[in-house]
Amino acid sequence: MLVIAGMWLAKVFQPFTLLLSGFIITTLTGVGMVLLAASHSLALWILTAVFGLMLAITIPALISWANTCLPGR
């Protein structure tokens, strides 16, 4: 399900914007998961879903970026 959301976001936004925001959000989510893992189980589940969504966006964004920036044959 997150892959479908990632594919939709890759169509709506520019590839570089998705890659940059995905990197920033994934990093912040990972830090939040480390800080909240022991004390808040609900926050850990929510941050895991956000982390998965950001990782699901990466592959479609890279394919879209490659189509726009790399020359064709």
TORPASE-857765 format. One record per atom (N, C-alpha, C, O): atom name; x, y, z; residue in one letter. Coordinates in steps of 0.1 Angstrom, whole numbers, plus 2048, in hexadecimal, padded with zeros to 3 digits. Layout:
BEGIN
SITE atom  c1  c2  c3 type
SITE   CA   X   Y   Z    a
...
This chain:
BEGIN
SITE atom  c1  c2  c3 type
SITE    N 808 7F4 800    m
SITE   CA 800 800 800    m
SITE    C 809 80D 800    m
SITE    O 805 816 7F9    m
SITE    N 814 80C 807    l
SITE   CA 81C 818 808    l
SITE    C 823 81A 7FA    l
SITE    O 827 825 7F7    l
SITE    N 826 80F 7F3    v
SITE   CA 82C 810 7E6    v
SITE    C 823 818 7DC    v
SITE    O 827 820 7D4    v
SITE    N 816 815 7DD    i
SITE   CA 80C 81C 7D5    i
SITE    C 80C 82B 7D8    i
SITE    O 80B 833 7CF    i
SITE    N 80C 82E 7E5    a
SITE   CA 80D 83C 7E9    a
SITE    C 81A 843 7E4    a
SITE    O 81A 84E 7E0    a
SITE    N 825 83B 7E5    g
SITE   CA 832 841 7E0    g
SITE    C 831 843 7D1    g
SITE    O 837 84D 7CC    g
SITE    N 82B 83A 7C9    m
SITE   CA 82A 83C 7BB    m
SITE    C 821 848 7B8    m
SITE    O 824 850 7AE    m
SITE    N 816 84B 7BF    w
SITE   CA 80E 856 7BD    w
SITE    C 816 863 7C0    w
SITE    O 815 86D 7B9    w
SITE    N 81D 863 7CB    l
SITE   CA 825 86F 7CF    l
SITE    C 830 872 7C4    l
SITE    O 833 87D 7C2    l
SITE    N 836 867 7BE    a
SITE   CA 840 869 7B4    a
SITE    C 83A 86F 7A7    a
SITE    O 841 876 7A0    a
SITE    N 82D 86D 7A5    k
SITE   CA 827 874 799    k
SITE    C 824 882 79C    k
SITE    O 824 88B 793    k
SITE    N 820 886 7A8    v
SITE   CA 81C 893 7AC    v
SITE    C 827 89D 7AD    v
SITE    O 827 8A8 7A9    v
SITE    N 832 899 7B4    f
SITE   CA 83D 8A2 7B8    f
SITE    C 849 8A0 7AE    f
SITE    O 84A 895 7A8    f
SITE    N 852 8AA 7AE    q
SITE   CA 85E 8A8 7A6    q
SITE    C 867 89E 7AD    q
SITE    O 867 89D 7B9    q
SITE    N 86F 897 7A5    p
SITE   CA 878 88C 7AB    p
SITE    C 882 891 7B5    p
SITE    O 883 88B 7BF    p
SITE    N 888 89C 7B2    f
SITE   CA 893 8A1 7BB    f
SITE    C 88C 8A5 7C8    f
SITE    O 892 8A3 7D3    f
SITE    N 880 8AB 7C8    t
SITE   CA 879 8AF 7D4    t
SITE    C 876 8A3 7DC    t
SITE    O 877 8A3 7E9    t
SITE    N 871 898 7D6    l
SITE   CA 86E 88C 7DD    l
SITE    C 87A 886 7E3    l
SITE    O 87A 881 7EF    l
SITE    N 885 885 7DC    l
SITE   CA 891 87F 7E1    l
SITE    C 897 887 7ED    l
SITE    O 89B 881 7F7    l
SITE    N 897 894 7EC    l
SITE   CA 89C 89C 7F7    l
SITE    C 893 89B 803    l
SITE    O 898 89A 80E    l
SITE    N 886 89D 801    s
SITE   CA 87D 89D 80D    s
SITE    C 87D 88E 812    s
SITE    O 87B 88D 81F    s
SITE    N 87E 884 80A    g
SITE   CA 87E 877 80F    g
SITE    C 88A 874 817    g
SITE    O 889 86D 822    g
SITE    N 895 879 813    f
SITE   CA 8A2 877 81B    f
SITE    C 8A0 87E 829    f
SITE    O 8A4 878 833    f
SITE    N 89B 88A 829    i
SITE   CA 89A 892 835    i
SITE    C 890 88B 83F    i
SITE    O 893 88A 84A    i
SITE    N 884 888 839    i
SITE   CA 87A 882 842    i
SITE    C 87E 874 847    i
SITE    O 87B 870 852    i
SITE    N 885 86C 83E    t
SITE   CA 88A 85F 842    t
SITE    C 894 860 84E    t
SITE    O 894 859 857    t
SITE    N 89D 86A 84C    t
SITE   CA 8A7 86C 857    t
SITE    C 8A0 870 864    t
SITE    O 8A4 86B 86F    t
SITE    N 897 87A 863    l
SITE   CA 890 87E 86F    l
SITE    C 887 873 876    l
SITE    O 887 872 882    l
SITE    N 881 86B 86D    t
SITE   CA 879 860 872    t
SITE    C 882 855 879    t
SITE    O 87E 850 883    t
SITE    N 88D 853 873    g
SITE   CA 897 849 879    g
SITE    C 89B 84E 887    g
SITE    O 89C 846 890    g
SITE    N 89F 85A 888    v
SITE   CA 8A3 860 895    v
SITE    C 897 85F 89F    v
SITE    O 89A 85C 8AA    v
SITE    N 88B 863 89A    g
SITE   CA 880 862 8A3    g
SITE    C 87D 853 8A8    g
SITE    O 879 851 8B3    g
SITE    N 87F 84A 89F    m
SITE   CA 87D 83C 8A2    m
SITE    C 887 837 8AD    m
SITE    O 884 830 8B6    m
SITE    N 894 83C 8AC    v
SITE   CA 89E 838 8B6    v
SITE    C 89B 83F 8C3    v
SITE    O 89C 838 8CD    v
SITE    N 896 84B 8C3    l
SITE   CA 894 852 8CF    l
SITE    C 887 84D 8D6    l
SITE    O 887 84D 8E3    l
SITE    N 87D 849 8CF    l
SITE   CA 870 846 8D5    l
SITE    C 86D 837 8D6    l
SITE    O 863 832 8DA    l
SITE    N 877 82E 8D2    a
SITE   CA 874 820 8D1    a
SITE    C 871 81A 8DE    a
SITE    O 869 811 8DF    a
SITE    N 878 81E 8E8    a
SITE   CA 876 817 8F5    a
SITE    C 86A 81C 8FD    a
SITE    O 865 814 905    a
SITE    N 865 828 8FA    s
SITE   CA 85B 82D 903    s
SITE    C 84D 82E 8FC    s
SITE    O 843 82D 904    s
SITE    N 84C 830 8F0    h
SITE   CA 83F 833 8E9    h
SITE    C 83D 829 8DD    h
SITE    O 843 82B 8D3    h
SITE    N 835 81F 8E0    s
SITE   CA 833 815 8D5    s
SITE    C 82B 81A 8CA    s
SITE    O 82D 816 8BE    s
SITE    N 821 822 8CC    l
SITE   CA 818 827 8C2    l
SITE    C 820 831 8B9    l
SITE    O 81F 830 8AD    l
SITE    N 829 839 8BF    a
SITE   CA 831 842 8B7    a
SITE    C 83B 83A 8AE    a
SITE    O 83D 83E 8A3    a
SITE    N 83F 82F 8B3    l
SITE   CA 848 826 8AB    l
SITE    C 841 821 89F    l
SITE    O 847 820 894    l
SITE    N 835 81C 8A1    w
SITE   CA 82D 817 895    w
SITE    C 82A 822 88B    w
SITE    O 82C 820 87F    w
SITE    N 827 82E 88F    i
SITE   CA 824 839 886    i
SITE    C 831 83D 87F    i
SITE    O 830 83F 873    i
SITE    N 83C 83E 886    l
SITE   CA 848 842 87F    l
SITE    C 84D 837 876    l
SITE    O 853 83A 86C    l
SITE    N 84A 82A 879    t
SITE   CA 84E 81F 870    t
SITE    C 846 820 863    t
SITE    O 84B 81E 858    t
SITE    N 839 824 864    a
SITE   CA 831 826 858    a
SITE    C 836 831 84F    a
SITE    O 837 830 843    a
SITE    N 83A 83C 856    v
SITE   CA 83F 848 84E    v
SITE    C 84D 844 848    v
SITE    O 84F 848 83D    v
SITE    N 855 83D 84F    f
SITE   CA 862 838 84A    f
SITE    C 860 82F 83E    f
SITE    O 867 831 834    f
SITE    N 856 826 83E    g
SITE   CA 853 81E 833    g
SITE    C 84E 826 827    g
SITE    O 852 823 81B    g
SITE    N 846 830 829    l
SITE   CA 841 838 81E    l
SITE    C 84C 83F 818    l
SITE    O 84C 840 80B    l
SITE    N 855 845 81F    m
SITE   CA 860 84C 819    m
SITE    C 869 843 812    m
SITE    O 86F 847 807    m
SITE    N 86B 837 816    l
SITE   CA 873 82D 80F    l
SITE    C 86C 829 802    l
SITE    O 873 826 7F8    l
SITE    N 85F 828 803    a
SITE   CA 857 824 7F7    a
SITE    C 857 82E 7EC    a
SITE    O 856 82B 7E0    a
SITE    N 85A 83B 7F0    i
SITE   CA 85A 846 7E6    i
SITE    C 867 846 7DF    i
SITE    O 868 84B 7D4    i
SITE    N 872 840 7E5    t
SITE   CA 87F 842 7DF    t
SITE    C 881 83C 7D1    t
SITE    O 886 842 7C8    t
SITE    N 87C 82F 7CF    i
SITE   CA 87E 829 7C2    i
SITE    C 876 82F 7B7    i
SITE    O 87C 832 7AD    i
SITE    N 869 833 7B9    p
SITE   CA 863 83A 7AE    p
SITE    C 869 848 7AB    p
SITE    O 869 84C 7A0    p
SITE    N 86D 84E 7B6    a
SITE   CA 874 85B 7B4    a
SITE    C 881 85A 7AC    a
SITE    O 884 863 7A4    a
SITE    N 889 850 7AF    l
SITE   CA 895 84E 7A8    l
SITE    C 893 84B 799    l
SITE    O 89A 84F 791    l
SITE    N 888 843 797    i
SITE   CA 885 83F 789    i
SITE    C 880 84C 781    i
SITE    O 884 84E 776    i
SITE    N 878 854 788    s
SITE   CA 873 860 782    s
SITE    C 87F 86A 77F    s
SITE    O 87F 871 775    s
SITE    N 888 86B 789    w
SITE   CA 893 874 788    w
SITE    C 89C 86F 77C    w
SITE    O 8A1 877 774    w
SITE    N 89E 862 77B    a
SITE   CA 8A6 85D 770    a
SITE    C 8A0 860 763    a
SITE    O 8A7 863 759    a
SITE    N 893 85F 762    n
SITE   CA 88C 862 755    n
SITE    C 88D 870 751    n
SITE    O 88E 873 745    n
SITE    N 88E 879 75A    t
SITE   CA 88E 888 757    t
SITE    C 89D 88D 756    t
SITE    O 89F 896 74E    t
SITE    N 8A6 887 75D    c
SITE   CA 8B4 88D 75D    c
SITE    C 8BE 886 755    c
SITE    O 8C7 88C 750    c
SITE    N 8BC 879 752    l
SITE   CA 8C6 871 74A    l
SITE    C 8C1 871 73C    l
SITE    O 8B5 86F 739    l
SITE    N 8CB 873 733    p
SITE   CA 8C7 873 725    p
SITE    C 8C3 866 720    p
SITE    O 8C8 85B 724    p
SITE    N 8B9 866 717    g
SITE   CA 8B5 859 711    g
SITE    C 8BE 855 705    g
SITE    O 8C6 85C 701    g
SITE    N 8BB 849 700    r
SITE   CA 8C4 844 6F5    r
SITE    C 8BE 848 6E8    r
SITE    O 8C3 845 6DD    r
